[in-house]
């Protein structure tokens, strides 16, 4: 996490005290069946690949973001309000530089260890 690397967690521990690593219970999954546009499906798959912390509970935000991003991909005109909506969704999903610093994924090495091994 960027905050740990820069020492912000030591400087302002209260700010980071309640932040927890997200637990992915169910993966994001495939795009919804109603999503037919090639650009939207490509955007969905890109978000799923680039934002590995997304899970099933994020599907509504991802579908909105994929709709907007999909229009951009296929070259459609998007009004300023569409870009703003995309920006808001990306922020909520932790997909902007500022917001991604608030997301922390567990290490593969740490998640593969048996939690009880530290006691035995």
C-alpha positions in Angstrom: 0.0 0.0 0.0 1.3 3.4 -0.9 0.5 4.9 2.5 2.7 2.3 4.2 5.5 2.8 1.7 5.6 6.5 2.2 5.2 6.3 6.0 1.8 7.9 6.1 0.4 5.1 8.3 3.0 5.8 11.0 2.5 9.6 10.7 -1.3 9.5 10.9 -2.3 6.0 12.3 -5.9 7.0 13.1 -6.6 7.7 9.4 -5.6 4.2 8.4 -6.6 2.2 11.5 -10.0 1.0 10.1 -8.9 0.3 6.6 -9.2 -3.4 5.8 -8.1 -5.6 2.9 -11.1 -6.5 0.8 -12.2 -10.1 1.0 -13.4 -11.4 -2.4 -16.2 -13.7 -1.6 -17.5 -14.1 -5.1 -15.6 -13.0 -8.2 -17.0 -10.3 -10.4 -17.9 -12.8 -13.1 -18.8 -12.5 -16.8 -20.6 -9.5 -18.2 -24.4 -9.6 -17.6 -26.4 -11.3 -20.4 -28.2 -8.1 -21.2 -24.9 -6.4 -22.1 -24.7 -6.9 -25.9 -22.4 -4.1 -27.2 -18.9 -5.3 -28.1 -17.3 -2.2 -26.6 -19.2 -2.6 -23.3 -18.2 -6.3 -23.0 -14.6 -5.3 -23.8 -14.7 -2.6 -21.1 -16.2 -5.1 -18.6 -13.5 -7.6 -19.2 -10.8 -4.9 -19.0 -12.2 -3.7 -15.6 -12.3 -7.4 -14.4 -8.7 -8.0 -15.4 -7.2 -4.6 -14.3 -9.1 -4.3 -11.0 -8.7 -7.8 -9.4 -10.3 -6.7 -6.1 -13.7 -6.3 -7.7 -16.3 -8.8 -6.7 -20.0 -9.6 -7.2 -21.1 -6.7 -5.1 -19.5 -4.3 -7.6 -21.5 -5.4 -10.6 -23.8 -2.5 -10.7 -21.0 0.1 -10.7 -19.0 -2.0 -13.2 -22.0 -2.2 -15.6 -22.4 1.6 -15.5 -18.7 2.2 -16.0 -18.6 -0.5 -18.8 -21.5 1.2 -20.6 -19.7 4.6 -20.6 -16.2 3.2 -21.3 -17.7 0.9 -24.0 -19.1 3.9 -25.9 -15.7 5.5 -25.8 -14.1 2.3 -27.1 -16.4 2.1 -30.2 -15.9 5.8 -30.9 -19.3 7.1 -29.9 -19.7 10.7 -28.7 -20.1 10.9 -25.0 -21.4 14.0 -23.3 -19.4 15.7 -20.5 -21.9 14.2 -18.1 -21.0 10.7 -19.4 -17.4 11.3 -18.7 -18.2 12.6 -15.3 -20.3 9.6 -14.5 -17.5 7.3 -15.6 -15.0 9.3 -13.4 -17.3 8.9 -10.4 -17.8 5.1 -11.0 -14.0 4.6 -11.4 -13.5 6.4 -8.1 -16.0 4.3 -6.3 -14.4 1.1 -7.7 -10.9 2.2 -6.6 -9.7 2.6 -10.2 -8.2 6.1 -10.0 -4.7 6.7 -8.8 -5.9 8.4 -5.6 -8.6 5.8 -4.9 -6.4 2.8 -5.7 -4.1 3.8 -2.8 -7.0 2.9 -0.5 -7.3 -0.6 -1.8 -4.9 -3.3 -0.7 -4.8 -6.8 -2.0 -3.5 -9.7 0.1 -0.2 -11.2 -1.0 -0.5 -14.5 -2.8 2.1 -15.9 -0.4 0.3 -14.7 2.7 -3.1 -15.9 1.5 -1.9 -19.4 0.7 -0.5 -20.0 4.2 -2.6 -21.8 6.7 -3.7 -19.2 9.3 -3.3 -21.7 12.1 0.3 -22.4 11.2 1.5 -19.5 13.3 0.2 -21.3 16.4 1.7 -24.7 15.7 
